[in-house]
């Protein structure tokens, strides 16, 4: 059923977006691959209740239809491409996030130098050893999302203009702080997906994609390498990267 859904999504996106490889297809593919791996369950891990598969199916159908609706509405409305962005305000915002995260970054870095394992940082972060329970909530729900919102915009701006501005460099610093403060890797995957989706949206041929986006592809490769390093120090337990 899920494989049929993926086939259906690909065909619909080819018809609506004029290409198969677009952001709704990428999102659907990731979820469906996850679902298939969970059903196969090669490592006999936690068994997901069947109701979850129904929720995922509903989500994917809703996401696909919402994407098509957004696409149709977006191009009916005249947009102003020359919106003035207050980069000073953006620079101030990301600088504030970096300063706020600094003490937690230092604590996480200290744990890493002691244990040389990202799993130790992760355990300390989740057990409120790096920050208190209330501060954990504040970081997770306010500071990190605020910094990421700026980061997403700077990534898109970088891809569109092929130039790294001050905010982009500051966002890289902020990302390093998140990694060492929380020991997490999921957010890096979000950034990789965002870069891939924006690059594919602007490129019709693979050759053009590589030629026009060498810096971006290099950043994606570096980011993937970071994920592999963090994963290898977290929970592989000799079972391989897929685990």
C-alpha positions in Angstrom: 0.0 0.0 0.0 2.8 2.4 0.9 4.8 1.6 -2.3 1.6 2.2 -4.3 1.2 5.5 -2.5 4.8 6.5 -3.4 4.1 5.6 -7.0 0.9 7.7 -6.9 2.7 10.7 -5.3 5.4 10.6 -8.0 2.9 10.5 -10.8 0.8 13.4 -9.3 3.9 15.5 -8.7 5.1 14.9 -12.3 1.7 16.1 -13.5 1.4 19.1 -11.1 5.0 20.3 -10.5 6.2 19.1 -13.9 8.9 17.0 -12.3 9.0 13.9 -10.1 11.9 15.0 -7.9 10.4 17.9 -5.9 10.0 18.5 -2.2 6.7 16.6 -1.7 8.2 13.5 -3.3 11.4 13.8 -1.1 9.3 14.1 2.1 7.0 11.2 1.1 10.0 9.0 0.1 11.8 9.5 3.4 8.6 8.6 5.4 7.8 5.6 3.3 11.3 4.2 3.4 11.2 4.6 7.2 7.8 2.8 7.3 9.1 -0.1 5.2 12.2 -0.4 7.4 10.0 -0.4 10.5 7.7 -3.1 9.0 10.7 -5.3 8.1 12.2 -4.5 11.5 15.7 -6.0 10.7 17.0 -5.5 14.2 13.9 -6.7 16.2 13.6 -3.3 17.8 10.4 -1.7 19.3 7.3 -2.8 17.4 5.2 0.1 16.3 1.4 -0.1 16.9 -0.5 -0.6 13.6 -2.5 2.6 14.3 0.7 4.6 13.7 0.9 3.4 10.1 -2.6 4.7 9.5 -1.6 8.1 11.0 1.4 8.3 8.7 -0.7 7.4 5.7 -3.2 10.2 6.6 -0.3 12.6 7.1 1.3 11.8 3.8 -1.9 12.2 1.9 -2.7 15.5 3.7 0.8 16.7 3.1 0.7 15.9 -0.7 -2.7 17.6 -1.1 -1.7 20.6 0.9 1.5 21.0 -1.2 -0.5 20.9 -4.4 -3.0 23.4 -3.0 -0.2 25.8 -1.8 1.5 25.5 -5.2 -1.8 26.4 -7.1 -2.6 29.3 -4.8 1.0 30.6 -4.7 1.1 31.2 -8.5 -2.3 32.9 -8.6 -1.1 35.6 -6.3 1.3 38.3 -7.5 4.4 38.4 -5.3 6.9 41.1 -4.7 10.4 39.6 -5.2 12.1 42.8 -4.1 11.2 42.6 -0.4 13.7 44.6 1.7 15.3 42.4 4.4 16.7 44.0 7.6 19.9 42.0 7.8 21.1 44.0 10.8 18.1 42.7 12.7 18.7 39.1 11.5 22.4 39.4 12.5 21.4 40.6 16.0 18.9 37.7 16.3 21.4 35.0 15.5 24.1 36.7 17.6 21.7 36.7 20.6 21.0 32.9 20.1 24.8 32.2 20.0 25.4 34.2 23.2 22.5 32.5 25.0 23.7 29.0 24.0 27.3 29.6 24.9 27.3 28.3 28.6 25.5 25.1 27.5 27.9 24.7 24.6 30.9 25.0 27.0 29.4 22.3 29.3 28.8 19.9 26.4 32.3 20.5 25.1 33.7 19.7 28.5 31.8 16.4 28.6 33.0 15.6 25.1 36.7 16.2 26.0 36.2 13.9 29.0 34.4 11.1 27.3 35.1 11.6 23.6 31.5 10.4 22.9 28.5 12.3 21.7 26.3 9.7 23.5 27.6 11.1 26.8 26.6 14.7 25.7 23.1 13.4 24.6 22.6 11.5 27.9 23.6 14.6 29.9 21.3 16.9 27.9 18.3 14.6 28.2 18.9 14.1 31.9 19.0 17.9 32.5 22.7 17.8 33.5 23.7 20.4 30.9 20.7 22.6 31.8 17.7 22.5 34.1 14.3 21.1 33.1 12.7 24.5 32.5 15.8 25.8 30.6 15.7 22.6 28.5 12.1 23.5 27.5 13.0 27.1 26.8 16.0 26.1 24.6 14.0 23.5 22.8 10.8 25.6 22.2 12.2 29.1 21.9 15.9 29.7 21.4 16.8 26.8 19.0 13.7 27.3 16.8 14.3 31.0 16.6 17.9 30.5 15.6 16.8 27.8 13.1 14.2 30.1 11.5 17.0 32.6 10.8 19.2 29.7 9.6 16.7 28.4 7.2 16.4 31.8 5.6 20.2 32.4 5.4 20.6 28.9 3.7 17.9 29.8 1.1 19.5 33.2 0.6 23.0 31.6 0.2 21.7 29.1 -2.4 19.8 31.8 -4.3 22.6 34.4 -4.3 25.6 32.0 -4.2 27.1 34.2 -1.4 27.8 33.6 2.2 26.8 36.6 4.3 27.6 37.2 8.0 24.4 35.6 9.2 25.2 32.4 7.4 28.6 32.1 9.1 27.0 32.9 12.4 24.4 30.2 11.8 27.2 27.7 11.3 28.6 28.7 14.7 25.1 28.3 16.2 24.8 24.8 14.6 28.1 23.7 16.1 26.8 25.0 19.5 23.6 22.9 19.2 25.7 19.8 18.3 27.9 20.1 21.3 25.2 21.3 23.7 22.7 18.5 22.9 24.8 15.7 21.2 22.0 15.6 18.6 22.2 15.1 14.8 18.6 15.3 13.6 18.7 19.1 13.0 21.7 18.7 10.7 19.5 16.3 8.6 16.9 19.0 8.4 19.5 21.5 7.0 20.7 18.9 4.5 17.1 18.2 3.3 16.4 21.9 3.0 19.6 22.5 0.9 18.8 19.5 -1.3 15.1 20.6 -1.8 16.0 24.2 -2.7 18.8 23.1 -5.0 16.5 20.6 -6.8 13.8 23.2 -7.1 16.1 25.5 -9.0 17.8 22.9 -11.2 16.2 20.9 -14.1 19.3 18.8 -15.0 21.8 17.0 -12.7 24.7 18.5 -14.7 23.4 22.0 -14.1 22.9 21.2 -10.4 26.5 20.1 -9.9 28.0 22.9 -12.0 26.0 25.7 -10.3 26.1 24.5 -6.7 29.6 23.2 -6.0 29.9 25.0 -2.7 26.4 23.9 -1.5 27.1 20.2 -2.5 30.4 20.5 -0.6 28.5 21.7 2.5 26.0 18.9 2.1 28.9 16.3 2.0 30.5 17.8 5.1 27.2 17.8 6.9 26.6 14.1 6.1 30.2 13.3 7.3 29.3 15.1 10.6 26.1 13.0 11.0 28.2 9.7 10.3 30.7 10.8 13.0 28.1 11.6 15.6 26.1 8.4 14.8 29.3 6.3 15.1 29.8 7.7 18.6 26.2 7.4 19.7 24.5 4.0 19.2 25.9 1.8 16.5 26.9 -0.9 19.0 28.6 -2.8 16.2 25.4 -3.2 14.2 26.2 -0.8 11.2 25.0 2.6 10.2 21.5 1.5 9.2 20.8 0.5 12.8 
